[in-house]
Amino acid sequence: MKMLKTILLTILGIVALALIAALFIKKEYAVEKEITINKPKAEVFEYIKLLKNQNNYSAWAKLDPNMKKEYKGTDGTVGFVSAWDSENGDAGKGEQEIKKIADGERIDYELRFIEPIKSTDIAYMTTQSIDSTHTKVKWGFQGKMVYPTNLMLAFMNINEMIGKDLTDGLTNLKSILEK
């Protein structure tokens, strides 16, 4: 009985320590990747502002070729929503909405994940002219994990996990636009 009590107290101590640690661990994260595309800025922006085009280059859109997709509104305008529903747990279910467009410069999105984990995050894409035929494209993602799930941030490399998908997507985008 004394051994069982010691084991239970040890487990409770570890859980308590983890919960206390989570109080001091950051809850927000941000990842941004960039690529240079050998095309004029206007051409690049006109392509990326159409949310449906992400189906052609986004690593997440390519996770499940049988993913159900629905669209609401006029693509390339504020308020347009692209929704997905996949049986693949890595893709899950959710929607992305265009929240703001600074024409030729930046597009802001709100990502609403429904499954497997419910959360709302922010994403954006920006274009910057390097010269008349080269454009720097940045794709960023900002999120937040609530207490105590933020403890996972101490053990996960979010930049590596999300960053790889952003980099793959930007590489795909570059290939498509430079054909």
C-alpha positions as CSV (number, residue, x, y, z in Angstrom):
1,M,0.0,0.0,0.0
2,K,2.9,2.4,0.8
3,M,4.4,1.7,-2.6
4,L,1.1,2.5,-4.4
5,K,0.8,5.7,-2.4
6,T,4.4,6.7,-3.4
7,I,3.7,6.0,-7.0
8,L,0.5,8.0,-7.0
9,L,2.1,10.9,-5.2
10,T,5.0,10.9,-7.7
11,I,2.5,10.9,-10.7
12,L,0.6,13.7,-9.1
13,G,3.8,15.6,-8.5
14,I,4.8,15.2,-12.2
15,V,1.4,16.4,-13.4
16,A,1.4,19.3,-11.0
17,L,4.9,20.3,-12.1
18,A,3.8,20.1,-15.8
19,L,0.8,22.3,-15.1
20,I,2.9,24.8,-13.3
21,A,5.4,24.8,-16.1
22,A,2.7,25.4,-18.7
23,L,1.8,28.7,-16.9
24,F,5.2,30.0,-17.9
25,I,5.5,28.6,-21.5
26,K,4.5,30.9,-24.4
27,K,1.1,30.3,-25.9
28,E,1.6,32.0,-29.2
29,Y,3.7,30.8,-32.1
30,A,4.5,32.3,-35.5
31,V,6.2,30.8,-38.6
32,E,7.1,32.6,-41.8
33,K,8.8,31.3,-44.9
34,E,9.8,33.1,-48.2
35,I,10.8,32.4,-51.7
36,T,11.8,34.4,-54.8
37,I,9.7,33.8,-57.9
38,N,11.0,34.8,-61.3
39,K,7.8,36.7,-62.3
40,P,6.5,40.2,-61.9
41,K,4.8,41.1,-58.6
42,A,1.4,41.8,-60.2
43,E,1.3,38.4,-61.9
44,V,2.3,36.6,-58.7
45,F,-0.2,38.5,-56.6
46,E,-3.1,37.9,-59.0
47,Y,-2.4,34.2,-58.7
48,I,-2.1,33.9,-55.0
49,K,-5.1,36.1,-54.1
50,L,-7.3,33.4,-55.5
51,L,-7.8,31.0,-52.6
52,K,-8.8,28.2,-54.9
53,N,-5.3,28.3,-56.4
54,Q,-4.0,27.0,-53.1
55,N,-5.3,23.6,-54.2
56,N,-2.5,23.6,-56.8
57,Y,0.4,24.4,-54.4
58,S,-0.5,24.1,-50.7
59,A,1.0,21.0,-49.1
60,W,-2.1,20.7,-46.9
61,A,-4.5,20.7,-49.9
62,K,-2.5,17.8,-51.3
63,L,-2.8,15.6,-48.2
64,D,-6.0,14.0,-49.5
65,P,-7.0,13.8,-53.1
66,N,-10.5,12.8,-52.1
67,M,-11.0,15.8,-49.8
68,K,-14.4,17.4,-50.1
69,K,-14.2,21.1,-50.8
70,E,-16.9,23.8,-50.7
71,Y,-16.6,27.5,-51.6
72,K,-18.7,30.5,-50.6
73,G,-18.5,33.9,-52.1
74,T,-16.3,35.4,-54.9
75,D,-12.8,34.1,-54.9
76,G,-10.1,36.7,-54.5
77,T,-12.3,39.0,-52.5
78,V,-12.8,39.7,-48.8
79,G,-15.3,37.2,-47.3
80,F,-14.5,34.3,-49.7
81,V,-14.5,31.0,-47.8
82,S,-12.8,27.8,-48.8
83,A,-14.0,24.8,-46.7
84,W,-12.5,21.3,-46.6
85,D,-13.5,18.0,-45.1
86,S,-11.2,15.0,-45.2
87,E,-11.2,11.6,-43.7
88,N,-7.4,11.9,-43.4
89,G,-6.7,12.9,-39.8
90,D,-3.8,15.1,-40.9
91,A,-6.1,17.2,-43.1
92,G,-9.2,17.1,-40.9
93,K,-12.0,19.6,-41.4
94,G,-12.1,23.3,-41.4
95,E,-12.3,26.5,-43.5
96,Q,-10.2,29.4,-44.5
97,E,-11.6,32.9,-45.1
98,I,-10.1,35.9,-46.8
99,K,-10.2,38.6,-44.1
100,K,-8.3,41.5,-45.7
101,I,-6.6,42.3,-49.0
102,A,-4.1,45.1,-49.5
103,D,-4.1,44.9,-53.3
104,G,-0.8,43.8,-54.8
105,E,0.8,43.6,-51.3
106,R,-0.9,41.3,-48.8
107,I,-3.7,38.8,-48.2
108,D,-4.8,38.0,-44.6
109,Y,-6.7,34.8,-43.9
110,E,-8.5,33.3,-40.9
111,L,-8.2,29.6,-40.6
112,R,-10.9,27.9,-38.6
113,F,-9.9,24.3,-37.8
114,I,-12.8,22.1,-36.7
115,E,-11.3,18.6,-36.6
116,P,-9.2,17.0,-35.3
117,I,-8.5,19.9,-33.0
118,K,-10.7,23.0,-32.8
119,S,-8.8,26.3,-33.2
120,T,-8.7,29.5,-35.0
121,D,-5.4,30.8,-36.5
122,I,-4.2,33.5,-38.8
123,A,-2.3,33.1,-42.0
124,Y,-1.1,35.6,-44.6
125,M,0.8,35.9,-47.9
126,T,2.8,39.0,-49.0
127,T,4.5,40.0,-52.2
128,Q,7.4,42.3,-52.5
129,S,9.0,43.4,-55.8
130,I,12.7,42.7,-56.0
131,D,12.9,44.1,-59.5
132,S,10.6,44.1,-62.5
133,T,10.8,40.4,-63.0
134,H,11.4,39.0,-59.5
135,T,9.0,38.8,-56.6
136,K,9.6,37.8,-53.0
137,V,6.6,35.9,-51.6
138,K,6.2,35.3,-47.9
139,W,3.8,32.9,-46.4
140,G,3.1,33.2,-42.6
141,F,1.1,31.4,-40.0
142,Q,0.3,32.6,-36.5
143,G,-1.5,30.6,-33.8
144,K,-2.2,30.2,-30.2
145,M,-2.4,27.2,-27.9
146,V,-4.5,27.6,-24.8
147,Y,-3.4,26.5,-21.3
148,P,-2.5,23.7,-20.6
149,T,-2.1,22.4,-24.2
150,N,0.6,25.1,-24.7
151,L,2.9,22.7,-22.8
152,M,3.3,20.9,-26.1
153,L,5.1,23.9,-27.5
154,A,8.0,23.1,-25.2
155,F,8.4,19.7,-27.0
156,M,7.4,20.5,-30.6
157,N,9.4,22.4,-33.1
158,I,6.5,24.4,-34.7
159,N,8.8,26.2,-37.0
160,E,10.0,22.9,-38.4
161,M,6.5,21.3,-38.6
162,I,4.6,24.1,-40.1
163,G,7.6,25.6,-41.8
164,K,8.2,22.5,-43.9
165,D,4.7,22.6,-45.3
166,L,4.9,26.4,-46.0
167,T,8.3,25.9,-47.8
168,D,6.9,23.0,-49.8
169,G,3.9,25.1,-50.8
170,L,6.1,28.0,-51.8
171,T,8.3,25.7,-53.9
172,N,5.2,24.3,-55.6
173,L,4.0,27.9,-56.2
174,K,7.3,28.8,-57.7
175,S,7.2,25.8,-60.1
176,I,3.7,26.6,-61.2
177,L,4.3,30.3,-61.9
178,E,7.7,29.8,-63.6
179,K,6.4,27.3,-66.1
